[in-house]
Amino acid sequence: MGDGLFGNPITNSTLEGMPDYEDNKNIDRKDRARVALNMRSSEEKSVRAVQYLQTMKDQCDGELGGTLCLLYNATGDPIRYVTHYDWGNGHPGPTPYPMEIANGQWAAFLHVPLSTNKPYATGAIVYRGKDPRGVDCDWMVSWDNPTDKINNTPKAYSEVREKNHFFNSDFWRIIYNKMQSSGICYDGDKDVDNSYGCSLSVSIGSNRFPILVAVFTLQGV
C-alpha cells in the first residue's frame, strides 16, 4: 500500500467471505460499492488517514494553512488519477497525489498555498472510474480554501462527467464559478448532469487547516 492510502481493498473475495454474499454467484459492482460504503469507518482506516494528515500538516507553514484532503472510494472498482488543476496558487503538500485508490480505501493528501503573496489554495483533482454499467467516466473534486477566513469562506464542489471531459480548459472557469456558489457542502446526488448512476459528494471545514471529505460512490447503494 502506497503512502496516503488506508484500508484493505474491498473486492469480490472480500464479499465472498461475508455471510450475506457467500452463496451469491453474481456479485457485481454495486455490491462491492455498497459494502465499501458501509465499511468506510472499519479497520480504523478513516482515523489513520486523519492521523497521517495531521503528521503531514506539521511539515507545512502554519501561517499559510492548507487543505487536508480525504477521498473515499466506494465505486466498486479502483479509481485512477487523471489530472489536477490549480487556479494559479496552490500545489500538493509534502506527499504527491495518490495515483490509484482501491475500492474501500481512503486516500489522503495536502494542498497548500504557494506563498504569502498567493495565499489562496484553490485546486481540483480528477480520477477515472466506472459508472454502474462499467463505462469509464471522470470524477472531479474541487476546493477553495482562502487563508483569510474573516472575509472569505472555504468552498467545495464536485462533478462526474464523461471520460476526458476535464481536459477541456474552458470548463475550469465554469467549475470555479459553480464552486463559488456551492458553499461548504455539495451533494452529488442533486447534479442531474453527473454521469449515469454516479454520486460524488464533498464537504470542507472552515479552520486554517480544514478537512475536505469527498465520497465517490454509485447511486442507490
Secondary structure per residue as TSV (DSSP state, phi and psi in degrees):
chain	resnum	aa	ss	phi	psi
A	1	M	-	360.0	130.5
A	2	G	-	-79.4	169.4
A	3	D	T	-57.8	140.0
A	4	G	T	82.3	8.8
A	5	L	E	-119.1	136.8
A	6	F	E	-139.0	128.7
A	7	G	S	108.7	148.3
A	8	N	-	-79.6	140.2
A	9	P	-	-56.9	140.5
A	10	I	-	-102.3	112.0
A	11	T	-	-122.9	-176.8
A	12	N	H	-56.8	-38.9
A	13	S	H	-61.3	-37.2
A	14	T	H	-60.7	-47.7
A	15	L	H	-68.5	-35.0
A	16	E	H	-62.8	-21.8
A	17	G	T	-89.4	5.3
A	18	M	S	-105.7	140.9
A	19	P	T	-54.1	-36.6
A	20	D	T	-70.2	-16.6
A	21	Y	T	-124.1	-1.3
A	22	E	T	-62.0	-26.3
A	23	D	T	-105.4	8.3
A	24	N	-	-88.7	114.6
A	25	K	S	-92.2	-0.6
A	26	N	-	-126.2	45.9
A	27	I	-	-63.0	130.5
A	28	D	-	-125.5	-174.4
A	29	R	H	-58.6	-43.0
A	30	K	H	-66.5	-34.8
A	31	D	H	-61.7	-47.9
A	32	R	H	-63.1	-39.0
A	33	A	H	-65.1	-42.3
A	34	R	H	-62.7	-45.6
A	35	V	H	-65.9	-41.5
A	36	A	H	-61.3	-41.8
A	37	L	H	-64.5	-41.6
A	38	N	H	-69.3	-23.3
A	39	M	T	-105.5	23.9
A	40	R	T	-68.2	-17.9
A	41	S	T	-109.2	4.9
A	42	S	G	-73.0	163.7
A	43	E	G	59.8	13.4
A	44	E	G	55.5	26.5
A	45	K	H	-68.4	-34.9
A	46	S	H	-69.1	-36.5
A	47	V	H	-65.0	-44.0
A	48	R	H	-65.7	-34.1
A	49	A	H	-65.8	-41.7
A	50	V	H	-66.9	-41.0
A	51	Q	H	-61.4	-39.5
A	52	Y	H	-60.5	-45.0
A	53	L	H	-64.9	-37.7
A	54	Q	H	-63.3	-37.6
A	55	T	H	-65.6	-43.1
A	56	M	H	-65.3	-35.4
A	57	K	H	-60.0	-35.8
A	58	D	T	-64.5	-16.2
A	59	Q	T	-90.6	0.0
A	60	C	S	-104.6	165.7
A	61	D	-	-73.8	111.4
A	62	G	T	-62.8	-25.8
A	63	E	T	-72.6	-34.9
A	64	L	T	-77.7	-33.7
A	65	G	-	77.5	-168.7
A	66	G	-	174.1	173.2
A	67	T	E	-109.5	125.9
A	68	L	E	-93.2	105.0
A	69	C	E	-97.2	128.6
A	70	L	E	-124.1	121.0
A	71	L	E	-117.3	130.9
A	72	Y	E	-116.9	128.9
A	73	N	E	-99.1	110.9
A	74	A	E	-129.4	49.0
A	75	T	S	-96.3	-10.3
A	76	G	S	96.0	-12.0
A	77	D	S	-141.6	164.5
A	78	P	-	-63.8	151.6
A	79	I	E	-118.4	145.4
A	80	R	E	-125.3	139.3
A	81	Y	E	-57.4	135.4
A	82	V	E	-113.5	-54.2
A	83	T	E	-164.9	173.4
A	84	H	E	-140.2	167.1
A	85	Y	E	-143.1	135.6
A	86	D	E	-123.0	134.5
A	87	W	-	-82.3	49.9
A	88	G	S	79.5	7.6
A	89	N	S	-151.0	28.9
A	90	G	E	-157.3	168.4
A	91	H	E	-160.9	164.2
A	92	P	E	-61.6	152.5
A	93	G	-	-77.6	-140.7
A	94	P	S	-65.0	-21.3
A	95	T	S	-123.7	154.0
A	96	P	-	-75.6	170.1
A	97	Y	-	-64.9	136.6
A	98	P	-	-60.8	135.5
A	99	M	S	-82.7	-31.1
A	100	E	E	-145.8	135.7
A	101	I	E	-121.3	117.4
A	102	A	-	-73.7	157.5
A	103	N	T	-57.9	127.9
A	104	G	T	91.8	6.4
A	105	Q	-	-109.8	146.7
A	106	W	E	-91.6	139.8
A	107	A	E	-115.5	141.2
A	108	A	E	-133.4	135.0
A	109	F	E	-157.0	163.6
A	110	L	E	-106.0	152.4
A	111	H	E	-131.4	124.9
A	112	V	E	-129.9	156.0
A	113	P	E	-66.4	159.0
A	114	L	S	-72.4	-44.4
A	115	S	B	-167.0	176.6
A	116	T	T	-65.8	-21.9
A	117	N	T	-76.1	-22.3
A	118	K	B	-131.7	76.3
A	119	P	-	-79.6	-4.9
A	120	Y	-	-89.2	133.6
A	121	A	E	-108.4	94.0
A	122	T	E	-122.4	113.4
A	123	G	E	-150.0	-179.3
A	124	A	E	-153.0	155.5
A	125	I	E	-138.4	146.4
A	126	V	E	-126.0	132.0
A	127	Y	E	-121.9	151.0
A	128	R	E	-103.5	128.0
A	129	G	E	-136.9	-156.3
A	130	K	E	-129.1	147.8
A	131	D	-	-82.6	177.9
A	132	P	T	-58.1	-22.6
A	133	R	T	-86.4	-9.4
A	134	G	S	95.2	9.7
A	135	V	-	-83.0	133.2
A	136	D	E	-64.2	138.9
A	137	C	E	-150.2	163.2
A	138	D	E	-111.3	131.1
A	139	W	E	-109.9	121.9
A	140	M	E	-118.5	131.3
A	141	V	E	-119.3	133.0
A	142	S	E	-130.9	156.1
A	143	W	E	-149.9	149.7
A	144	D	E	-129.8	110.3
A	145	N	E	-121.9	87.9
A	146	P	-	-71.7	144.8
A	147	T	S	-67.9	-38.1
A	148	D	-	-83.3	94.9
A	149	K	T	-83.5	-9.6
A	150	I	T	-74.1	-43.6
A	151	N	T	-101.0	-9.1
A	152	N	-	-141.1	146.2
A	153	T	-	-115.4	148.3
A	154	P	-	-63.0	155.5
A	155	K	E	-143.7	155.8
A	156	A	E	-144.1	151.4
A	157	Y	E	-156.5	153.7
A	158	S	E	-146.7	158.2
A	159	E	E	-150.4	151.9
A	160	V	E	-124.7	120.7
A	161	R	E	-133.4	178.6
A	162	E	E	-63.2	159.1
A	163	K	T	-52.2	133.3
A	164	N	T	73.2	6.3
A	165	H	G	-55.4	-39.7
A	166	F	G	-85.0	5.2
A	167	F	G	-84.1	-7.2
A	168	N	-	-83.2	108.3
A	169	S	T	-62.5	-22.3
A	170	D	H	-64.3	-25.8
A	171	F	H	-73.8	-23.7
A	172	W	H	-67.3	-32.9
A	173	R	H	-65.4	-40.5
A	174	I	H	-65.0	-43.3
A	175	I	H	-61.7	-42.8
A	176	Y	H	-59.6	-45.0
A	177	N	H	-65.0	-38.8
A	178	K	H	-65.1	-39.4
A	179	M	H	-63.6	-37.0
A	180	Q	H	-64.0	-22.2
A	181	S	T	-107.5	5.2
A	182	S	T	-88.5	-23.4
A	183	G	T	82.0	-162.5
A	184	I	T	-84.1	-10.2
A	185	C	E	-134.0	144.3
A	186	Y	E	-138.2	123.1
A	187	D	-	-93.0	107.0
A	188	G	G	-64.0	-22.6
A	189	D	G	-66.6	-20.2
A	190	K	G	-88.7	-4.2
A	191	D	-	-86.1	103.2
A	192	V	T	-71.7	-13.3
A	193	D	T	-91.9	-2.9
A	194	N	S	-60.1	151.5
A	195	S	S	-56.3	151.5
A	196	Y	T	-48.0	122.5
A	197	G	T	72.8	11.4
A	198	C	E	-102.7	148.4
A	199	S	E	-138.6	126.2
A	200	L	E	-138.1	103.5
A	201	S	E	-108.1	150.1
A	202	V	E	-146.4	146.8
A	203	S	E	-143.7	158.8
A	204	I	E	-142.0	145.8
A	205	G	-	-81.1	-167.0
A	206	S	-	-133.6	10.7
A	207	N	S	-91.7	-170.8
A	208	R	S	-64.6	-34.7
A	209	F	S	-120.2	72.9
A	210	P	-	-70.3	149.8
A	211	I	E	-91.6	127.9
A	212	L	E	-103.0	129.1
A	213	V	E	-122.2	124.7
A	214	A	E	-125.0	132.6
A	215	V	E	-117.3	116.9
A	216	F	E	-93.7	119.0
A	217	T	E	-154.5	-171.4
A	218	L	E	-113.6	148.9
A	219	Q	T	-68.0	144.4
A	220	G	T	82.1	9.7
A	221	V	-	-93.4	360.0
